[in-house]
Amino acid sequence: MNVKNTAIENGTAKIQVELSAVEFDNALTTAYKKAKNKIAIPGFRKGKAPRKVVEAMYGAEIFYEDAVEVIFPEVYTCAVVDQKLKAVGRPSIADMEKTEEGGMLLTVATDLYPEAELGQYKGLEVEKTEIVVSDEEVEAEIAKMAEQNARISTVERAAQLGDTVTIDFEGFVDGKAFDGGKGENFDLKLGSGQFVPGFEDQLVGCTAGESKDVVVTFPENYTPELASKEAGFKCTVHEVQETVAPAMDDEFAKDLGFDTMDELRADTRTKAAASKEESAKTAFENACMDKAIANMTVTIPESMIEEQLDKEMDQFAYQVERSGMTMQDYAKMMGGDMSKLRAI
């Protein structure tokens, strides 16, 4: 196996790799052995017809594609790895041609990682953000800590905004239940905006054990079968819980490992400043990079874009599935399908 020719043009490489007659025949034999049990030839038991007989009946090319697939890892090593080409995605066989010696001449095509040509980048000026942490930011961060340490308890009163209600619900459009419109023992924080606009507001004032008919209109950008339609939900409230955040005083500071609120505020300010400094550093580096990129010339192959998109879709799917929803259901909820979601 050897490389006969390498041509690189517009970010695409085409490499001709020649297989000897022995190499190609061995690959054909392997392909035949993999497929023979599925082949029926008159006069032979299924899977027992010799390779030459099969080729005589169906043509010598019957196993060519399978043979190329068998030997492709070795071809890839020879064409791409050994030549230190930086391939994007999976190379493909663009052409195959039988040689006079009985071997095979394969043309491997692959996109390559682009080479960038930098323009003027020396002397570029970028402003760095000055780090300031306001008192309001410090108090807001401490309020978040208090919320994280909040106590949740069941109450015997009517539900208010900010409370969490445990509900059963089932939705109907034109008197018929629809997919995805039913749930049991679902914890919903009123005012969170988790459900369709208007849904949560109608549960304000409900008490444990109470049933409530909630009527909403789905947004125009909802799934096509529900968009702009009016829906009725039969809801039953099982429990009302309130969230009580601790008072932001010295006792709260002690719970977090500080003696006083002043110490907690000082620590919070220091950490916020460090976080802002890191963010400013990253923003500064990105701004420098953006200015340099603005003067750069590069052509990104479509396969590289698709490869990155595949990675991002996989990461997003993992996050969606961790929330208990499939990507198909998410795409449907957003008013489209997987192809539209990929194109966003």
ABEGO torsion letter per residue (X at the ends): XBBABBBBBGGBBBBBBBBBAAAAAAAAAAAAAAAAAABBBBGBBBGABBAAAAAAAAEAAAAAAAAAAAAAAAAAAAAAAAAGBBBBEBBBBABBBBBAAGBBBBBBBBBBBBBBBBBBABGBBBBBBBBBBBAAAAAAAAAAAAAAABBBBBBABBBBBGBBBBBBBBBBBGGBBBBGABBBGBBBBBGAGABBBGAAAAABGBBBGBBBBBBBBBBAABBAAABGBBBBBBBBBABBBBBBBBBBBAAAAAAAGBABAAAAAAAAAAAAAAAAAAAAAAAAAAAAAAAAAAABBBBBBAAAAAAAAAAAAAAAAAAAAAAGBBAAAAAAAAGBBAAAAAAX
